[in-house]
Amino acid sequence: MNSYTLKIVGFFIVVFFLVFVSSQFYLAVNDNYTTTTAYSYSAIDDVTFKGVFVRDENVINYNGGGVIGYSYSDGSKISKDSVIAYVYSDEDEIITRNKIEKLERELASLEMVSSPGTSDVAQPELISKLIAENYKNAVYCIEKSDYESFSDEREALLEYMNIMALVTKKEKDYNAEIERLRSEIERLKSTLSNPIDTVSTDIPGYFVSYVDGYEEQLSVDNIHNITAGQIKKIAANPVSPNASGIGKIVDGYDWKLLGVIDNSANKYYPGMKIELNFNSCSETISATIDEIIATDNPSESIFVISSDKLTFELVQHRVERIQMVVSKYDGVYVPRSAIRFNAEGEKGVYVMMGQNIVFKKLDIIFEDADFVLSSNTGASDYVLLYDEIILEGVSASAEKTVQTLEGEEDPPEETTVTTTGISVGTTEKSAS
């Protein structure tokens, strides 16, 4: 064999060696797997239903003529023999009185802002933060259709802006505006006439200005006579056509809520502490499940829920759509499609560890249709935050190899399978 032939053979040997080494390296680092990174996730165990409020309520009636002007806002605590309303001859009288109240609030705000004790100590940085916070609160109130709270936030925002104008010297003072408001208030007061009648209550409690016609039927003492069908009917028609009266007095802060909920899995029980979220109220209300009353329908139980938190928003309606939250879970998010079983029947996932595949167990604390949450135990044999979980790409032979290694009499400290040479299934992306 001459030297030329030897050179050709040597060239092909080198090329073959380079191709072999490159292919092995490629297989070692570029096996295709569909993966996802394990991340922290919060889930809630909840149910949504239409709830019907039950309170001990006493209707206030008035049979005379005229226009009613209320003395208290809804939810106000009143004492015995309080005048809850004045009766006027026409509506213009009430409109004028409302204007006076609005102007008096503006006057009080400007007088407070103009006080040396306010403007002298105010810092622009702090006022600027308060303005930004009030603006966000006002926008949130609009999104929640909470116009009562929006009015309060709007007044506070205007107050802070007036203070900022004084502090930054954009306004010298508000003396002229204060005098104008005083004059206007006096002028409007001079046009007022005395009410033609008053309406009082002989019992103390919390005032509500509307009547829906269910006050007598939906009393605490009558709860066990109310059927699931009646609850559904009231939920569909929150105001009875027989409603009459100009207001009512609620006896105490305590109230109950009735709802028809599926408890066929015995998931809920009397005495369970829950949290309630209402469409009309931004505040989460703590409550307790008092009773669960079975019906003829296994998927429908009457829930009797109680709380002692009474707010302006909660007395505005008889019926509310409610989210009942039982528990909140924080853990590691794992897609159901990634879950596998090892030789011992333990539930877990395959995780990429460098060039190796590791089987890691799950400590499931919450299950959903598409995912589970595993407790972040911190143990290396359980799935951890930021693990690269394999969704697809581990063949049956790879799973068998993992199970064989785990089944050895003296298994290694960390059960792994190298990726080199493992056949892979259909993939969507490459693991990095």
N, C-alpha and C positions, 0 to 999 in steps of 0.2 A: 504494500500500500504506500503510494507516494505521499509526499508532504502536502500536496494540494488536497488530496482526498481526506487526509487527517484534519486539515483545517476546516473542511466542510462539515465533517462529522462532529468536530469539536464545537463548531458554531451552533449546530442543531441541538447538541447536548446542553449548551449554555441557554439557548432559547427555551428548551423544554423545562430546564430547571427554574428559570425565571417565571415561566408561565405557571408552573406547579406551585411555586412559593407564593406568587401573586394571588392565585386562585384560592389557596388555603387562607391567606391573610384576608382576602375579600369575604370568604365564608365566615371567618372568625369575627369580623367586625361589621358585616353588612347583612346578616340574616334579617329578613323582613318580618316585623311583628307589628300588629296594631296595638298601641299602648295608650295609656292615659295616666296622668300624674295624680296620685292620691292627694286630695286637698281637704281642708276643714270645712264642715258644712253643718248648718243648724236646721232642724226639722221640728215641726210641731204636730202633736196629736190633737186634732180638733174636729168639730162638727158644726155645720151651719144650719140654723133653723129659724122659723118665725116664732117669736116668743110673745106671750100675752101677759101684761103686767096685772098683778092682783094686789090691791091695797085697800085698807079700811078707809073709805071715803064718805063724806057727808055732803050732799048736794045743797047748795044755797039757791033758793028761789026768790024771784021778785016779780010781782004781777002788775006793778004800776007802769005808767007811761014814762017817756023821756029817753035820754041817751046815757048809757053807763060809762063812767070813767073810773078805772080801778086805782086803788090807793097803793097796792103792793104788786111787785113783779112775781111771776110764777116761781115757786120754791121758797118764798119768804116765810119765815117763822112768825106767826102772829099769836097774840094772847087773847084770852076770852074777852068778849064784848068789843073787839076791834072793829072799826069802820073799814070794811074791805072795798067799798065802792061809793061813789057819789053819783047822783042822778041829776042831769042837766036838761034844760028845755030843748036844746039843739046841739048839733055836732060841732058847730063853730066854737062853742065854749071849750070843748075838749081840745080842739086843734090849737086854740090860743094858749091853753095851759101847757100843752106839750111844747110849744115854742118857748114859753117862759122857762121851763125846766132845762131845755137845751141851751138857752142863752145863759142861764145861771151856772151851768157846768163850764161853759166857755169862760165866763167871768172868773170863776174860782180858779181855773187853770192858769189864766193870765196873771192873776194876783199872786199865785204861788210862784210862777216863773219870775215875776218882777221882784220878788223878795230878795234882799241882799244875801240872805242866808242860803239861797239857791244858786244865784248866778255867780257869786264871788268864789264859791268853792268848786264849781263845776270845772272839770278838765275836758278839753276838746276830744282827746283820745277816747275817754270813757263814754262821753255822750255819743260819739260816732259809732262805737260798738253797740250801744243801746238802740240807736236808730236802726242799725242793720238787723239787730235781733228782732225788734218790733215789726220791721217790714216783713221778715220771713214768717213771723207768727201770723201777721195779717193775711198773707198769701195762703198760708196753710188753712186758716179759718174759712177763706173763700172756697178752697178746694173741698173742704168738709161740709160746706153749706152751713157753717156755724156762724150765723150773722149776728147773734147776740155777743159772742166773744169778739167777732170782728170789730164791732162798734167800740168795745173797750180798747182793743189794740190800736184802732185808728186814733182814738183820743190820746192815748199814751204816746203814739208816734208824733202827733202834732205838738204835744207838750215838749218832747225832747228836741224837736226841730226849732221851736221857739227859744228854748234855752241856748241851743247852738248859735242861733242868730245873735243873741245878746253877747255870748262869750266871744264870738269872733268879730264883734263890733259891726255886724251888718245891720243891726237895729240898735238904736240908742236906748229906746224904752218903748213900752206899750201903753203909756198913760192915755193917749188919745183914744185908743181902742177900748180901754177899760171904761172911760167916761161914756163912750158911745153905747156900750153894752148896758151900763147902768141906766142910762136914759131910756133905752128901748124897753128894758124890763119894766121900768116904772110906767111907761106909756101903756104897755100891754096889760099890766095889772089893773090900770084904771078902767079898762073896758070890761073887766070880769063882773059877773053877777053871781049871787049866791046859789048853791045847788038847791033844787026843788025837793030833794029827798036824799036820804042816806041808806046804805045797806050794811048791817052789822052781823056778826056771827057770835053765837053764845057758847062756842066751844073753841079751845086752842088747837093749834096744829100748823100745817104747812099749806099755804094758799096755792091754788091752781085755778086759772081763769077760764078753763074750758070744761065742758061736760060732754061725754060721749054716749051716755045712755046705758052703760054697762056697770055703773057704780054699785048698784044693789046686787046684781047677779055675781059680779066678780069681787066677792068679799073673802077675807081669809077664812072665816068660819064655813064658807060654802064650797071650799076647794074640792072636797071629796065627792061633791055632787056634780061636778063639771066633767063632761065626757070628752073624749078625743075629737068627736065630731063637732061638738060645740066650740072647742078651741080652734079647729080649722075654720069654722064658719066666722068666728070673731076675727081671726087673722085675715080673712078675705074681706071682711066688712068692719073696719076699725071703729066706725061711728054708727050707732043705731039710729034709725029714723025716729025713734021715740025720745031722743035726747032732749032734755029741757033743763033750765036752770042757768044762772049767770056765773057759776063757779062752784068750787068745792073745797073742802078742808080735808087734807090727808092727815090721818092720825099717826104721827111718828115717822121716823126715818126708815123704819123697816119696811121692806116690800118683798113680794114673791113674784116668781115668773113661772108661767106654765108653757110647756112645749111638748110636741109629739116627736119623739126621737126613736130611731131603731137601736134597741139594745139586745138584739137576739144573741149576740156573742158575749153577753154579760160583761161588757167592757167597762161599764160605769156602775157605781154602787152608791147607796145612801151614805152621806158623810164625806164624800169625795170633795176635796177643795179644787176649785176651778177658777178660771179667769174669763171674763166676758168682755167682748169688744162690740160696741154698738155703732151703727152708721151715723147716729146723730151726736155721738159723744167721742171726743178725742182721748178721753181718759179710759184706761183699762180698769174694770171693776172686779174686785175679788168677791167671790160668792161660794156657796156650798150647795151641793145636791142634797135636799132634805129627804125626798121620797122618789121612788120610781114605781109607778102604779101600772101593773100589767093590764092589757086590753085583750079583746077577742082576737086581735091581729098580732101574731108573734113578732112582726117587724115594727110594731108601733107600741111604744110605752109612753105614759104621761110622766114627764119630769117636773117635779116641784123644786124650784131653785130659790134660794133666799139670799138677801144681802141687806146691809144697813147703810149703804152709801146712796144718798139721795142728792141729785144735782138738778140744776135748771133743765138740762137737756132731757133727763130721764122722766120728767113729769110732763113733757110736751106731747107724748104719744101713749096710746094704749098698746099698740103693736109695734114691734121692732124686728128687723132682721139681725140676728145675733150670731157671732162666732164664739163658740164655747171651746176654750183651750184647756186641755187636761194636763198635758206635759210638753216640755221642750227638751230636745235632745241635741247635744253637740258631739260630733265624732268625725271619723274619717269616711269620706264619700267613696263608695265602691259600687260600680255598675253591676247589675245582676248578671249581665252577659259574661263577666269575668270570673264568676264563682265556679270553683272546681272542688273535688274531694280527693283526699289522699288515701293511702292504703288502710288507714285506721278509720276512715269514714269521716274525718274532720273536715269541716267546711273552710275553704280558704281561697287564695288566688296565687297565680304565678307572677313573680316579680323579677324584672331585669336587675341583676347586680353585676355591673361591669360586663364581662363576657359570659356570665353564668345566669342560669335561671334558678330561682329559689322559690320553694313553696312556703307561703306564709299564712298562718291561720287568721280567722276572723273572730272577734268578740262582738257579736251583733247586738246592738241596743235599740235599733229601730229598723223597720222594714217597710218599703213602699213597693209599688208595682214595678218600678224601673231601677231601683237602687236600694242599698242597705247602708246603714251607718255602723261602723265598727268602732268600738271604744279605742281611744288612743292610749293604749296601755304602756307604751314605751319599751316593751319587751321586743327583742330582736326577732323572735319567731312569730310575731304578730305583725300585720300590716301597719305601717307607720306613715306619717305625713310625708309627702314628696316621693314616696316609692313609685317606681315606674311599673304600673300594673299592666300585664299583658291581657289584651282582650281577644286577640286572634293570633294564630301563627304557631302555637305549640301543638305538635302532632300527637296522636295517641301513643306512638313509641316513646316520645319524650316524657309523657305523663307516666308511662309504665316504668321508665328508667328512674324517675323521681321516686315513685312508690317502692321500687326495688331497693333503692339506696336507703330509704326511710325504714324499710323492713329488715335491714341487716341486724345481726345480733349485736354488733358494736358499731352503731352508725357514727359517722363523722360529726364534729361539733356543728357544722352548718351544712345541711343537705343541699347540694347543688348539682346541676347538670350543665356541662359546657355546651355552648351553642354550635360549635363546629360540627358540621356533618349532620345536624338534625334537619329532617325534612320539615318544610313549613307549609301551612295551608294558605288559602286566599288571604291576601293582605290589602290594607287600604293605605298604609303609610309605613315608612321605615322608622324603627326606633333609633333615636339618636344616642 
